[in-house]
Amino acid sequence: MGGTQAERMLRAIQASGEEGVENYKLVQIALKYTSVISSLRQDGYDIRKRRVMRNGKPSGTYKYYLHVTIKPITYGKALSWLHDE
């Protein structure tokens, strides 16, 4: 798969879904993966991370995922006739 480091990293994060992709996998795309993630965040992607716990203890592994916010649909005046009685 080609593309810039940012494009490849974004694809990996998107493909991981809610599960997230581990930081040790992101290092394979870019050694300074946190800089690439910072750049993606500046471009408007809401990339978040959570720490992986092993045997009840925090590990050095983090999983990065794309947080998606769904905005409610507002119809305004376009469909106001639906509510007229």
Phi and psi in degrees as a GROMACS rama.xvg file:
@    title "Ramachandran Plot"
@    xaxis  label "Phi"
@    yaxis  label "Psi"
@TYPE xy
-93.1304  -166.825  GLY-2
108.172  172.205  GLY-3
-70.7039  168  THR-4
-58.7707  -41.096  GLN-5
-63.5051  -43.0012  ALA-6
-63.956  -44.1717  GLU-7
-66.1762  -39.3846  ARG-8
-68.0518  -42.3139  MET-9
-61.7676  -42.0285  LEU-10
-60.8707  -42.9602  ARG-11
-64.0635  -42.6282  ALA-12
-67.8178  -42.9017  ILE-13
-63.6362  -41.7927  GLN-14
-66.6088  -26.2029  ALA-15
-76.3155  -16.3266  SER-16
61.8932  -146.303  GLY-17
-68.4674  -23.01  GLU-18
-64.3172  -39.1798  GLU-19
88.3584  161.313  GLY-20
-113.757  137.054  VAL-21
-70.6035  147.954  GLU-22
-61.5743  -31.6032  ASN-23
-69.6885  -20.3974  TYR-24
-81.396  -33.7278  LYS-25
-68.0395  -29.5104  LEU-26
-61.1409  -29.3401  VAL-27
-68.5561  -22.3903  GLN-28
-88.7794  -43.9066  ILE-29
-150.631  125.351  ALA-30
-59.3733  -38.4171  LEU-31
-97.4221  59.3151  LYS-32
-61.7192  -30.3718  TYR-33
-66.481  -31.9115  THR-34
-68.3032  -38.9658  SER-35
-67.3263  -42.1563  VAL-36
-63.1632  -41.2249  ILE-37
-59.7441  -42.1245  SER-38
-63.7833  -42.4396  SER-39
-63.686  -38.5032  LEU-40
-63.8057  -39.931  ARG-41
-64.2597  -27.3043  GLN-42
-81.817  0.540946  ASP-43
105.651  -0.348791  GLY-44
-81.2341  129.55  TYR-45
-90.5229  80.7976  ASP-46
-93.0001  126.14  ILE-47
-120.94  166.244  ARG-48
-136.086  155.537  LYS-49
-139.118  146.915  ARG-50
-82.0991  138.533  ARG-51
-84.99  131.319  VAL-52
-98.9518  137.775  MET-53
-126.67  121.786  ARG-54
55.3075  38.3492  ASN-55
77.4711  4.46961  GLY-56
-120.349  145.562  LYS-57
-66.7714  135.37  PRO-58
-101.172  -178.374  SER-59
-87.5825  6.9797  GLY-60
-99.2292  135.026  THR-61
-121.286  151.221  TYR-62
-114.36  129.027  LYS-63
-103.427  137.599  TYR-64
-144.575  160.263  TYR-65
-94.9693  118.057  LEU-66
-84.7668  127.079  HIS-67
-114.67  127.452  VAL-68
-104.403  127.748  THR-69
-99.8643  120.819  ILE-70
-89.1624  140.642  LYS-71
-66.9439  149.225  PRO-72
-83.4904  131.147  ILE-73
-115.776  130.724  THR-74
-93.1115  -24.7559  TYR-75
60.6747  -145.361  GLY-76
-77.4668  -18.7256  LYS-77
-56.7826  -37.2638  ALA-78
-116.447  23.1188  LEU-79
-62.7863  -24.9058  SER-80
-62.9274  -20.4239  TRP-81
-66.6884  -28.98  LEU-82
-95.8385  -6.36443  HIS-83
-72.0977  141.38  ASP-84
